[in-house]
């Protein structure tokens, strides 16, 4: 995290029986995303990320919550 910019870096290593398997999908990913939130000061480092069943889940502590709207 750098301000409200989230950086994701990952590398996939494919090795089966000592052989490298090449595929069309990229082995290295380097993405940067600007988030529409303000991250808590001192909480810029995200340690709670997990990857399961093709989904990356990241928990980021934020400073503000959404505002409440009353329904009449």
C-alpha positions in Angstrom: 0.0 0.0 0.0 1.2 3.5 -0.8 -1.5 5.9 0.2 -4.7 4.6 -1.4 -2.8 2.6 -4.1 -2.7 -1.1 -3.7 0.2 -3.0 -5.3 -0.2 -6.7 -6.0 2.9 -8.7 -7.1 2.8 -12.5 -7.7 4.7 -15.2 -9.4 3.6 -18.7 -10.3 6.1 -21.4 -10.5 5.0 -24.5 -12.5 7.2 -27.6 -12.0 6.1 -31.1 -12.6 8.7 -33.9 -12.0 11.5 -31.3 -12.5 10.1 -30.0 -15.8 8.9 -26.5 -16.4 5.5 -26.3 -18.1 4.8 -23.2 -20.2 1.3 -21.9 -20.6 -0.3 -18.9 -22.3 -1.2 -17.2 -19.0 1.4 -14.9 -17.5 3.6 -16.3 -14.7 4.3 -12.9 -13.2 1.7 -10.4 -12.2 2.4 -6.8 -11.2 -0.8 -4.7 -10.7 -1.5 -1.4 -9.1 -5.0 -0.2 -8.2 -6.2 3.1 -6.8 -8.7 2.4 -4.1 -11.7 4.7 -3.3 -10.9 4.5 0.4 -8.6 6.0 3.0 -6.3 3.5 4.7 -5.7 3.9 8.5 -2.3 5.5 9.2 0.3 2.9 10.1 -1.8 0.1 8.5 -0.3 0.5 5.0 1.2 -3.0 5.1 -1.4 -5.7 4.3 -0.6 -9.0 5.9 -4.1 -10.6 5.6 -4.3 -11.7 2.0 -5.3 -15.2 0.9 -5.8 -16.9 -2.4 -8.3 -19.8 -2.7 -10.3 -21.2 -5.5 -9.0 -18.6 -7.9 -10.1 -15.7 -5.7 -7.7 -13.2 -4.0 -9.1 -11.9 -0.7 -7.4 -8.9 0.9 -8.5 -7.3 4.2 -7.6 -3.6 4.5 -8.4 -1.5 7.6 -10.0 1.8 6.6 -10.6 5.0 8.5 -14.2 5.9 7.4 -17.3 3.8 7.2 -20.1 4.5 4.9 -22.7 7.1 6.0 -26.0 6.0 7.3 -29.1 6.9 5.4 -32.5 6.8 7.1 -35.4 5.4 5.3 -38.8 7.0 5.9 
